[in-house]
Amino acid sequence: MSNPSSSPRSLAEALRSRDDAALAVLLRSRPDLLTPVPSDLTQLATRAGTRASVVRALERLDRFALQTAEALAVAPDPAPYETLLALMTGDDGDDTVAAALPRAVATLREQALVWGGDDRLRLVRTARELLAPTPQHPSPTGLGPGVREATAGMSPGRIQEIVTAAGLPSTHDAVSAVAALSALFTDRRRMAALLAELPEDSLDVLERLVWGPPYGQVSAEPAARLRRLLDRGLLLPTAPGTVVLPREAALHLRGGRAHRGVEPLPPALDPAGTHRPQVVDATAAGQAYTALATVEELLKEWDEGGPAVLRAGGLSVRDLKRTAVALDVPEPVGAFWLELAYAAGLLASDGEADERYAVTPECDAWLEWPAAERWARLAETWLTATRTSGLVGGRDAKDRSLSALGPGLDRSAAPEVRHRVLALLAALPEGTAPTPASVLARLRWERPLRAAAAAPSQGTQPGAPQDDDLRARLARWTLAEAELLGVTGRGALSTQGRALLGLPAPGAAAGGAVAHGRADDTGDSRDSRDGREGRDGRDGRDGRDGRDSAADRGPGDKLPAHHAAGGALAAVAGGHAPGPLPDAEQAVATAAAGRLLAPLLPEPLDHVLLQADLTAVAPGPLERPLAAMLGVLADVESKGGATVYRFTPGSVRRALDAGQTAADLHAFLAAHARTPVPQPLTYLIDDVARRHGRLRVGAASAYLRCDDDALLSEILADKRAQPLRLRRLAPTVLATQADPAALLDGLRAMGFAPAAESADGDVVITRPDAHRTPPRAAPVPVPDGPPTPDGTLLAAAIRAIRAGDLASTAPRKQAPSGAGSAGGTGELPRTSAAETLATVQAAVLTGEALWIGFVNAEGGASQRVIAPIRVEGGFVTAYDHTADEVRTFPLHRVTGVAELAEEDS
């Protein structure tokens, strides 16, 4: 604990005493303070005390740090550390709470929610207003207002009556009477004697109010048990018919504790099972392969154009069901794959008048990547996306249904929750899977305010509890989606999942991934403290090197209660859960995850096994050209570890329509078959090829020609051809009003193999038209407030704040009487042009620094401390301490100059 000899007089002064590393910690944990960059530390302190910023900071505190802030809100202002400790531990004391409390106080100081030395701890005013009790509302601790606040509107005569009934001597004024009553309630011995005089029924009333809410209703003629309490001030009226138990009396009845239950340690994660790491990685790799196959099948299903876009946006329930059936997955899982492909930029709406969904051009490039890289792209997209497929099927704030690919599915908290859930899994021993209930309990401890503030407008998943909070649902979906995607295997985090978070592999550095990686709760978990490759430039950027960040190994590790504040328990209490990585760092982590997965994926095969029943078996994933050609030549009959393809007349005709010849197909099968080509398959290809193209369909509206007039006669005589309304124009030509496509389909339905021909009589090679959208950017995640600044931005911002603070606080010489300088008032100095020029020229000769007022070309005024180097041509060249560089200032934009005091010059 620190005990500075002199406490700061304001939050700005407290911030001014911090070093750059401590300021970096504050700005990283509260990035809203940097938008825009404050001009000086006074402005930074003012912004840190605004309601919106304080609420956001309180929402990011863990339960114990929040309980500490709540206790400070009901303590005197300022309060010594000993008073806070007494409120947290009570009369009986608590070694675990006492050990963890210094870290909680340090966290509140770090977040600029508390300032001052240990002898004068002050909660920032806005936080006190939010957390302190009022005459109308109790504090989160369940305590009501103190005697002074509760008696503020009471008549002096009534106060004197209460003092007398409580056994205290009457006073000359209400202020001293209130002070005497407060002293009585805080004196344990006298308070115990006062309560001993009360009957059991009156004590029962106090017992019901002691842990809150402290308010009760009374009638105009209260019962005797209530009258005794009212007469002694143990119940004080706050409004007509409403009474409150004063805070001082409640604290005595609570044994000095501000909270009924204090939670200094996070709940432990209960293991649901433990598996060998190799089994976890192999299972996750199998899931990753299945995920890729599923997404590729979805893209193939929509390759020629997907379903129509609803008028309100999104996919209809019917189309979602059809897609889920095609993928052979449940509808919620189908919605997940749709949303993942959409977030990755592989699917989008085509933007045409008859708008529908289609594959994007980006998909064609993605399909050419190696499998591990394709998976890494999907995994990174999932980790950082704010679109939440679990909400599909729920209702929004206006009771409208939330549809897949539609609006209203963004939840800004999703990336942070996903990272936190995976970080908790990373903190467990390798191969250990936690129970979902313990994960949810841990998240509620880490963000109690956010858990309690979940809005009902955020949609509900069918079958989910209606009163469940959003973070809990996000966590449950994260566990399920991570397993589907192959980030986890059997519920435990895989090696590639660990790499995706930017963590080193277990055992890769001393102390392991938890001690030095991003699974710690110290607030700078992205910093590389183990010096691993590629992260050297970020070491110690927040000035907290050396802290024991291994505390967050704790989801399952039950640590001894006697750990001190600087150790493991203290780190847990910090409450700064790791969040998403900056884009550049995430790209490095994603590439590392892909490299780790690559050896675990099956190698693509260049062969199939042909069977006599006109099927081909692919015993594993096929090389892309082989899979593409086989997909045209045969139909997929079943999928799984091995894929079974079936050859049919229709599939062979499809290959011939695509421009292949019988010889090409025979050569293809001979080159890629590990078994001899079965005779029935050879006959099938030759038979379809022999009949293929004998009939030619062109445009009249449509005509049909054939060198064999007997075949045309057969078609005319077939009753199935009647809907086509064919008529003979010549012995070898039939015509119809139907369009060529309808004629082709009709003849093929009759068992013939016609071919389309162009106006020149050439055979038209037909392939399925791949429908693509125009170039589309992937949807941008909705940020949860300002992004966390990187090291470069932090360094520049702190330098600018320091320089601005120097300019605003640098002591100036007093201006002569009648001069226009602002002196020490903090306003821009005002001097004439001649006086400005003379002062600057003199400063060039003497080397002294000056304080100037400057207005830029946009009209923005600022204060600067400069050291002039030369003056020429209406410009002054000087070293600008504010910008930490040499700059040139037009003299006509300098409003005035003032010399700095000699001790600072």
Disulfide bonds with the S-S distance in Angstrom:
none
